[in-house]
Amino acid sequence: MGSRKSMKRLEYIDILRGISIIGVVLIHVISILGGVEAGVWHIVYLGLTRYCVPMFFVCMGAILLQKDRELNIHKLYTKNIPRFLIAIFLYGLLHKITRFFLGQYGQLSFGELLFAYPKKFITGELEFSFWFMYALIPIYFMLPILKAIVVQDHSLKVVKIFLGLWMMASLINGLSYLEPFSFLNTWTNGNQNLCTVYGYPGYVVLGAYLGEKKFTKGQRYVLYSIGGFACIVSIVEQTIRVDRGYGLEYTLFDYYSPTTIWLTIAVFVFIKYIWRERQIRKWYSRVLLFAGCYSMGIYFLHTIALLLLQHWLTIRYVSWRPIRSLVDVILVFAVTLLVVWSMSKNKYSRKWI
């Protein structure tokens, strides 16, 4: 919300966000409906979409931390952040009301729900997908600091040092999941949790760097190879864990894992260059551009669509679960996109998507 004019200059960012929001819908569909069990297809879907959530932070950095883009701090703190908080409050309440009328709160009365909601909002006890919205809040507050670092660092030397330390921290996080290096988990849990230090701000700074950096064709192919290899390694690692009876665990699937970071880098660079080099725009490009422009609204609303549609999806009509999940994703995404498109036509509702 609030950056569409800038995004028109960077269409590949809209494409990235459009692809990512579809991936998020896929993750939530298979999680809520259980369309794919914690077996190979579930793992493959998750492995191919691990970059989707981090990509939103990367795109934020590529847009808002551009050196030639002014960051209006007064507008950020007095208009953008308050409006974002109000949006979380209203959409969170809409989710609660939807679940109430679907009979998911048992004997809880509507009045009790409304009375308890403000506390739920403050403590972040809203819809499962809203953790992402709460993760964005501190990032918005940190933007002026991150902006100052990027703008004053003309050679990107400090940014490179920051990203190098961030990568090192992610490596520690990834190694801590392996038995020989399990002692490192003291730095990924509890009071020494590195994630609280490098975490998502690292992705934002990464976006600023990738947005400015020009890569040669050879460098791009190296990044694609590393990203593809990282994706395969994480899928294989999860498959082995499930096969040994450990269940699905977010080890190398962790958003702070080096495998996820390198996959995110590869996808970002790939879309950035392939979009610039393409001469023909297909119909699905327009869909992705629209979805990327209004990705926040789709994120807020797709879980409501999923709740309302879960008894009408393809569970009764398609037996092969991998295909069934993809069909369900298309249906949920299409309905959500239609609602968001309708809201975009009204000047009052447009600013909330």
ABEGO torsion letter per residue (X at the ends): XGAAAAAAABAAAAAAAAAAAAAAAAAAAAAAAGABBBBAAAAAAAAAAAAAAAAAAAAAAAAAABAABBBBAAAAAAAAAAAAAAAAAAAAAAAAAAAAAAGAAEABBAAAAAAAAAAAAAAGBBBAAAAAAAAAAAAAAAAAAAAAAAAABAAGAAAAAAAAAAAAAAAAAAAAABAAAAAAAAAABEAABAAAAAEAAAAAAAAAAAAABBBBAAAAAAAAAAAAAAAAAAAAAAAAAAAAGAEBBBBAABAABAAAAAAAAAAAAAAAAAAAABABBBAAAAAAAAAAAAAAAAAAAAAAAAAAAAAABAAAABABAAAAAAAAAAAAAAAAAAAAAAAAABAAAAAAX
